[in-house]
Amino acid sequence: MPPVLIVDADEFERLGLRMALTAYGYDIHEASDQASALELAHRIRPVAAVVDISIPADGAKLAWSRTKNGISLTRHLKSILPDLGVVLFSAYEQHLDDFLDLLSGGVRGLAYCLKGRRVEALATTLDRVLAGRVEIDPEVHTRAHTIANELRDRLAPAERPWVERAVRSWPRLTAQEARAAASLAASCSPDGVARRLGIQRADNLICRVYAKLGLAEVPAESPDLRQVSLVIKAHQIHVLEDHVL
């Protein structure tokens, strides 16, 4: 069974998630704070994590209810397990800016959900983040275009013209090229793109994607402009504007 890490200071919340996700065939492991979650993640190498945004930093039981340690934990987890799918849970909507900061940093396979959603919806969300997709709770993202514009505002000045060019050019991609671009946006390597598309090699296909998106001319000597990072950010804006989260 694929291992999934649940991180929540509330034992009752963890129990509910454990019962729900075990029924969907996941091997559940639990942590109540950031430090123990990181230690457990190194040991079990989970495929996904369900993380409460407000968790203690460690087991000291100091005041933590207003912290955002779940955000920093997510950054750590994605740095050691880039393909990890992460569902960020919160009882409140005000953490959307922190979530958008993660997206603007190129993080994929990420969801922001309000607590209380149905088990079936959570299982579907896990499938989506495992596929490298991004999801925002419908109660939070009622204005997808507004969120897309907020992501634009977070782009570095050097990135913006390239990302805008790629977003405008996205409809030019063939179905296969669009799947390859989405796979790149899900942090797949060229070998991973080939596996997803069922082909032997994806190098030429990826070059066509970059060319059609207008990214073939990105200066190679610029450390702040990586083609794959630009594709990730363009894809995020594209799917938001198409309302396909």
C-alpha positions, 0 to 999 in steps of 0.5 A, a space after each residue: 500500500 502506498 504510504 501517506 503521511 498525516 500531520 495534524 496536532 489534533 489526535 481526533 482529526 488524525 484518527 478521522 483521516 486515518 480511517 477515511 484514507 485507509 479505506 482507499 488503500 493507503 498505508 497511513 503514518 501520523 505525526 503531530 508536529 513539524 519535527 516529527 513529520 520530517 523525521 518520519 518522512 525521511 524514514 518512510 518516503 511517503 508518496 503523499 502528505 496531508 498537512 494541517 497548516 497550523 501545527 507545532 514546530 516540535 513536541 514542546 506544546 508551546 502556543 502554536 494555533 496561529 502558526 503556519 508551520 505546515 507551510 514551511 514543512 511543505 517546503 522541506 518535504 518538497 525539497 527532499 521528495 520533489 514528487 510528493 503530493 501535498 494536501 494542505 488543510 486549514 479551517 480558515 481561508 486566509 492562508 491562500 497567500 501562503 499557498 500562492 507563494 508556494 505556487 509562484 516558487 514553482 511547487 506542483 502536486 499541491 492542494 489547499 483545502 478547507 477542513 470538513 470536505 467529504 472523504 470522496 473529495 479528499 481521495 480525489 484530491 490526493 489522486 490529483 496531487 499525486 499526478 502533479 496537479 494543483 487544486 484550490 478548494 472551490 470555497 476559496 478560489 471562487 474567482 480563478 482569474 483573480 488568483 491567476 493575476 495574483 500569480 502574475 504579480 508574484 513573477 520576477 520582472 525577468 520572468 514575466 514576459 517569458 511566462 506571458 508569452 508561454 501562456 498566450 502560446 499554450 493553445 498552439 500545442 498539439 494534444 501530445 505536446 500539451 500532455 508533455 508540457 503538463 508533465 514538465 509542469 508536474 516536475 517530471 524529468 525527460 524520462 518521466 515525461 516519456 514514461 507518462 506518454 508511453 514513448 521511448 524518448 521525450 527530448 525532441 518533443 520537449 524541445 518542440 514544446 519550448 519552441 512553440 511556447 516561445 521559450 527556445 530563446 531563453 538566455 541559457 546564461 541567466 540563472 533566474 530563467 530556467 525553461 522548466 520553471 517558466 513552463 511550470 508557472 505558465 501552466 499554473 496560470 493557464 489552468 486557472 484561467 481555463 478554470 481547470 484546477 
